[in-house]
Amino acid sequence: MFNRFFIEGTTQTYALPEHTSNAIQLLIKWVYTQKFHLAQREPLDGSVLNYLSIKNVSIKNKEDQALVELWVLGDKLLMPKLQNDVAREIESLFHIYE
């Protein structure tokens, strides 16, 4: 689409207005590293994960929502590996918080 006569080829941009910046940021990081860098997995005090703090719950909720949205975006962009990686990440996070 960027090399043809589509509008994206002319502008060299592709808009995803129905997706949040959190999901797009996860997508971009995943494209380069094939990993998800989630703040909810980072220790708050440098040693032990504090899953019960209010701050971490807010971060968790935003990141969880972004992961679900990213799975949908992976479907839209025909990226099954991304979808599979997102599903594994969600399952991994589920086991941490169950």
Backbone as a chain_set.jsonl record, in Angstrom:
{"seq": "MFNRFFIEGTTQTYALPEHTSNAIQLLIKWVYTQKFHLAQREPLDGSVLNYLSIKNVSIKNKEDQALVELWVLGDKLLMPKLQNDVAREIESLFHIYE", "coords": {"N": [[0.81, -1.192, 0.0], [2.066, 1.188, 0.578], [3.676, 1.583, -1.578], [2.137, 1.854, -3.791], [-0.676, 3.287, -5.517], [-2.282, 4.137, -3.493], [-3.656, 6.23, -0.885], [-1.993, 6.084, 1.337], [0.477, 5.579, 0.2], [1.03, 7.987, -0.974], [1.041, 9.802, 1.171], [2.676, 8.506, 2.948], [1.857, 7.534, 5.398], [-0.093, 5.694, 7.794], [-3.104, 5.52, 9.188], [-4.527, 4.673, 12.325], [-7.05, 5.228, 13.752], [-8.977, 4.12, 15.45], [-7.705, 2.829, 17.463], [-5.926, 2.839, 20.579], [-3.185, 4.851, 21.825], [-1.655, 3.392, 23.598], [-1.92, 0.701, 22.773], [-0.812, 0.894, 20.215], [1.806, 1.644, 20.848], [2.661, -0.695, 22.165], [2.531, -2.418, 19.967], [4.496, -1.344, 18.23], [6.848, -1.652, 19.78], [6.821, -4.43, 19.997], [7.124, -5.205, 17.317], [9.789, -4.527, 16.837], [11.185, -5.941, 18.859], [9.948, -8.345, 19.391], [8.839, -8.846, 21.832], [6.969, -8.084, 24.809], [6.998, -5.223, 26.718], [6.081, -4.651, 29.683], [4.927, -2.517, 32.195], [3.649, -3.466, 34.454], [4.933, -5.775, 35.053], [7.299, -5.015, 36.113], [9.373, -4.52, 38.985], [8.333, -2.468, 41.698], [9.801, -1.514, 43.811], [12.335, -2.219, 43.233], [12.999, -4.793, 43.962], [10.924, -6.674, 44.697], [7.893, -7.619, 43.176], [5.059, -5.62, 43.49], [2.034, -6.333, 43.504], [-0.343, -5.442, 44.549], [-0.567, -2.727, 44.907], [-2.172, 0.447, 44.481], [-1.335, 2.082, 42.393], [-0.108, 0.225, 40.706], [-2.298, -1.35, 40.02], [-3.767, 0.394, 38.442], [-1.966, 0.732, 36.306], [-1.85, -1.918, 35.473], [-4.509, -2.336, 34.6], [-4.666, -0.574, 32.38], [-2.658, -1.631, 30.724], [-3.588, -4.248, 30.368], [-5.956, -3.761, 28.953], [-4.83, -2.612, 26.67], [-3.437, -4.809, 25.656], [-5.522, -6.559, 24.918], [-6.747, -4.998, 22.982], [-4.599, -4.875, 21.224], [-4.509, -7.521, 20.347], [-6.831, -7.586, 18.778], [-6.079, -5.696, 16.882], [-3.947, -7.062, 15.738], [-5.379, -9.025, 14.406], [-6.725, -7.459, 12.525], [-4.536, -6.492, 11.046], [-3.582, -8.79, 10.001], [-1.695, -10.444, 11.442], [-0.841, -13.133, 12.702], [1.165, -14.219, 14.396], [1.681, -12.146, 16.193], [-0.84, -12.048, 17.426], [-0.853, -14.589, 18.657], [1.329, -14.299, 20.411], [0.357, -12.238, 22.036], [-1.855, -13.539, 23.197], [-0.516, -15.52, 24.682], [0.876, -13.869, 26.449], [-1.216, -12.641, 27.864], [-2.308, -14.913, 29.088], [-0.125, -15.64, 30.705], [0.007, -13.412, 32.432], [-2.438, -13.719, 33.672], [-2.007, -15.962, 35.286], [-0.248, -14.919, 37.128], [-1.813, -13.15, 38.595], [-3.942, -14.638, 39.568]], "CA": [[0.0, 0.0, 0.0], [2.926, 2.373, 0.602], [4.361, 1.702, -2.857], [1.138, 1.9, -4.863], [-1.409, 4.533, -5.703], [-3.164, 4.375, -2.354], [-3.371, 7.47, -0.146], [-0.858, 5.814, 2.224], [1.686, 5.715, -0.599], [1.255, 9.407, -1.207], [1.337, 10.486, 2.434], [3.6, 7.674, 3.718], [1.297, 7.34, 6.741], [-1.215, 4.765, 7.908], [-3.816, 5.924, 10.402], [-5.282, 3.673, 13.091], [-7.752, 6.099, 14.711], [-9.81, 3.383, 16.394], [-6.85, 2.172, 18.451], [-5.289, 3.761, 21.517], [-1.729, 4.98, 21.725], [-1.047, 2.309, 24.38], [-1.853, -0.483, 21.919], [0.132, 1.179, 19.131], [3.154, 1.581, 21.43], [2.985, -2.113, 22.342], [2.761, -2.972, 18.636], [5.798, -0.882, 17.718], [7.904, -2.323, 20.552], [6.801, -5.853, 19.645], [7.67, -5.351, 15.965], [11.252, -4.443, 16.914], [11.823, -6.845, 19.825], [9.163, -9.575, 19.526], [8.538, -8.992, 23.253], [6.137, -7.045, 25.412], [7.647, -4.583, 27.855], [4.946, -4.18, 30.478], [5.283, -1.927, 33.484], [3.104, -4.27, 35.553], [5.885, -6.852, 35.357], [8.499, -4.419, 36.703], [9.293, -4.29, 40.43], [8.164, -1.075, 42.091], [10.825, -1.11, 44.775], [13.626, -2.73, 42.801], [13.272, -6.174, 44.337], [9.747, -7.555, 44.715], [6.72, -7.052, 42.513], [3.991, -5.231, 44.411], [0.834, -6.452, 42.677], [-1.533, -4.936, 45.221], [-0.59, -1.279, 45.046], [-3.167, 1.13, 43.656], [-0.656, 2.529, 41.177], [0.104, -0.93, 39.844], [-3.609, -1.777, 39.515], [-4.076, 1.307, 37.347], [-1.081, 0.354, 35.203], [-2.296, -3.228, 35.019], [-5.751, -2.201, 33.844], [-4.35, 0.055, 31.092], [-1.9, -2.557, 29.902], [-4.473, -5.356, 30.008], [-6.828, -3.264, 27.899], [-4.006, -2.438, 25.477], [-3.143, -6.136, 25.112], [-6.724, -7.052, 24.233], [-6.865, -4.171, 21.783], [-3.527, -5.289, 20.337], [-4.923, -8.777, 19.73], [-7.778, -7.211, 17.725], [-5.288, -5.03, 15.848], [-3.223, -8.126, 15.051], [-6.335, -9.637, 13.484], [-6.947, -6.484, 11.445], [-3.328, -6.381, 10.247], [-3.213, -10.147, 9.571], [-0.449, -10.774, 12.115], [-1.173, -14.205, 13.651], [2.206, -14.392, 15.426], [1.395, -11.129, 17.201], [-2.011, -12.502, 18.181], [-0.449, -15.709, 19.511], [2.17, -13.764, 21.483], [-0.538, -11.504, 22.947], [-2.622, -14.534, 23.953], [0.39, -16.123, 25.678], [1.163, -12.851, 27.474], [-2.42, -12.511, 28.695], [-2.38, -16.116, 29.92], [0.938, -15.532, 31.687], [-0.407, -12.421, 33.422], [-3.553, -14.301, 34.422], [-1.461, -16.862, 36.306], [0.373, -14.095, 38.175], [-2.832, -12.44, 39.409], [-5.05, -15.49, 40.029]], "C": [[0.857, 1.262, 0.0], [3.636, 2.602, -0.734], [3.408, 1.822, -4.038], [0.45, 3.259, -4.874], [-2.454, 4.771, -4.616], [-2.765, 5.682, -1.676], [-2.165, 7.29, 0.776], [0.467, 5.932, 1.481], [2.041, 7.163, -0.856], [1.704, 10.112, 0.067], [2.4, 9.784, 3.26], [3.172, 7.558, 5.175], [0.162, 6.344, 6.668], [-1.887, 5.058, 9.24], [-4.56, 4.74, 11.016], [-6.089, 4.412, 14.159], [-8.587, 5.348, 15.746], [-9.005, 2.662, 17.47], [-6.133, 3.205, 19.318], [-3.781, 3.796, 21.313], [-1.028, 3.875, 22.522], [-0.893, 1.046, 23.534], [-0.843, -0.286, 20.794], [1.569, 1.12, 19.65], [3.579, 0.132, 21.658], [3.301, -2.769, 21.005], [4.149, -2.6, 18.127], [6.943, -1.568, 18.456], [7.986, -3.801, 20.188], [7.419, -6.077, 18.268], [9.201, -5.367, 16.012], [11.881, -5.514, 17.787], [11.168, -8.221, 19.926], [8.863, -9.897, 20.995], [7.611, -7.866, 23.68], [6.866, -6.511, 26.635], [6.547, -3.923, 28.676], [5.406, -3.683, 31.837], [4.777, -2.773, 34.64], [3.994, -5.456, 35.9], [7.149, -6.327, 36.035], [8.33, -4.236, 38.208], [9.167, -2.799, 40.738], [9.269, -0.607, 43.016], [12.205, -1.667, 44.425], [13.88, -4.18, 43.171], [12.058, -7.089, 44.192], [8.599, -6.863, 43.999], [5.633, -6.784, 43.544], [2.689, -5.193, 43.627], [-0.378, -5.775, 43.288], [-1.588, -3.425, 45.327], [-1.6, -0.665, 44.082], [-2.548, 1.579, 42.338], [-0.506, 1.366, 40.207], [-1.214, -1.45, 39.277], [-4.01, -0.898, 38.346], [-3.24, 0.971, 36.113], [-1.531, -0.964, 34.602], [-3.537, -3.111, 34.156], [-5.5, -1.601, 32.462], [-3.622, -0.915, 30.171], [-2.734, -3.757, 29.478], [-5.397, -4.955, 28.868], [-6.045, -3.119, 26.588], [-3.664, -3.786, 24.84], [-4.335, -6.708, 24.356], [-6.913, -6.289, 22.925], [-5.794, -4.556, 20.755], [-3.855, -6.605, 19.648], [-5.875, -8.501, 18.572], [-7.029, -6.549, 16.566], [-4.48, -6.059, 15.052], [-4.11, -8.853, 14.051], [-6.551, -8.733, 12.277], [-5.756, -6.419, 10.502], [-2.814, -7.736, 9.744], [-1.846, -10.552, 10.111], [-0.712, -11.867, 13.157], [-0.115, -14.431, 14.72], [2.007, -13.376, 16.547], [0.218, -11.573, 18.056], [-1.643, -13.645, 19.131], [0.405, -15.231, 20.679], [1.332, -12.995, 22.507], [-1.324, -12.491, 23.802], [-1.758, -15.193, 25.024], [0.7, -15.134, 26.806], [-0.022, -12.684, 28.412], [-2.549, -13.713, 29.618], [-1.325, -16.077, 31.024], [0.561, -14.559, 32.798], [-1.552, -12.956, 34.274], [-3.03, -15.182, 35.553], [-0.774, -16.092, 37.438], [-0.691, -13.57, 39.138], [-3.947, -13.339, 39.91], [-4.948, -15.818, 41.496]], "O": [[0.433, 2.296, -0.517], [4.141, 3.695, -0.989], [3.857, 1.884, -5.182], [0.943, 4.236, -4.31], [-3.402, 5.53, -4.816], [-1.656, 6.177, -1.877], [-1.396, 8.23, 0.98], [1.471, 6.34, 2.064], [3.215, 7.52, -0.944], [2.634, 10.919, 0.046], [2.972, 10.382, 4.172], [4.009, 7.492, 6.075], [-0.465, 6.167, 5.624], [-1.29, 4.86, 10.299], [-5.144, 3.918, 10.309], [-5.834, 4.238, 15.351], [-8.874, 5.891, 16.813], [-9.576, 1.957, 18.302], [-5.781, 4.291, 18.858], [-3.19, 2.898, 20.713], [0.076, 3.464, 22.163], [0.15, 0.394, 23.575], [-0.1, -1.208, 20.461], [2.453, 0.603, 18.966], [4.721, -0.233, 21.378], [4.223, -3.578, 20.909], [4.888, -3.459, 17.647], [7.903, -2.017, 17.83], [9.077, -4.363, 20.083], [8.161, -7.04, 18.075], [9.834, -6.143, 15.296], [12.993, -5.96, 17.504], [11.753, -9.153, 20.478], [8.661, -11.055, 21.36], [7.488, -6.842, 23.008], [7.299, -7.283, 27.49], [6.137, -2.794, 28.405], [6.175, -4.346, 32.534], [5.402, -2.803, 35.7], [3.812, -6.077, 36.948], [7.98, -7.115, 36.485], [7.257, -3.839, 38.663], [9.822, -1.97, 40.106], [9.634, 0.568, 43.007], [13.132, -1.592, 45.231], [14.88, -4.753, 42.738], [12.167, -8.172, 43.617], [8.362, -5.67, 44.189], [5.332, -7.642, 44.375], [2.286, -4.138, 43.139], [-1.365, -5.555, 42.586], [-2.589, -2.89, 45.805], [-1.848, -1.2, 43.002], [-3.174, 1.465, 41.285], [-0.754, 1.518, 39.011], [-1.238, -1.948, 38.152], [-4.542, -1.398, 37.354], [-3.763, 0.934, 34.999], [-1.588, -1.117, 33.382], [-3.611, -3.724, 33.09], [-6.065, -2.073, 31.475], [-3.932, -1.009, 28.983], [-2.604, -4.234, 28.351], [-5.598, -5.721, 27.927], [-6.55, -3.467, 25.52], [-3.606, -3.892, 23.615], [-4.176, -7.276, 23.275], [-7.207, -6.883, 21.888], [-6.059, -4.56, 19.553], [-3.513, -6.788, 18.479], [-5.751, -9.105, 17.506], [-7.322, -6.818, 15.401], [-4.346, -5.939, 13.834], [-3.653, -9.251, 12.98], [-6.558, -9.2, 11.138], [-5.934, -6.303, 9.289], [-1.746, -7.817, 9.137], [-0.957, -10.948, 9.358], [-0.797, -11.578, 14.351], [-0.454, -14.799, 15.844], [2.15, -13.713, 17.723], [0.274, -11.484, 19.282], [-2.079, -13.659, 20.283], [0.235, -15.696, 21.806], [1.576, -13.093, 23.709], [-1.445, -12.296, 25.012], [-2.215, -15.401, 26.148], [0.776, -15.518, 27.974], [0.155, -12.596, 29.627], [-2.863, -13.559, 30.799], [-1.612, -16.446, 32.163], [0.772, -14.849, 33.975], [-1.621, -12.673, 35.47], [-3.563, -15.145, 36.662], [-0.728, -16.565, 38.573], [-0.485, -13.551, 40.352], [-4.832, -12.86, 40.619], [-5.802, -16.523, 42.032]]}, "num_chains": 1, "name": "protein.A"}
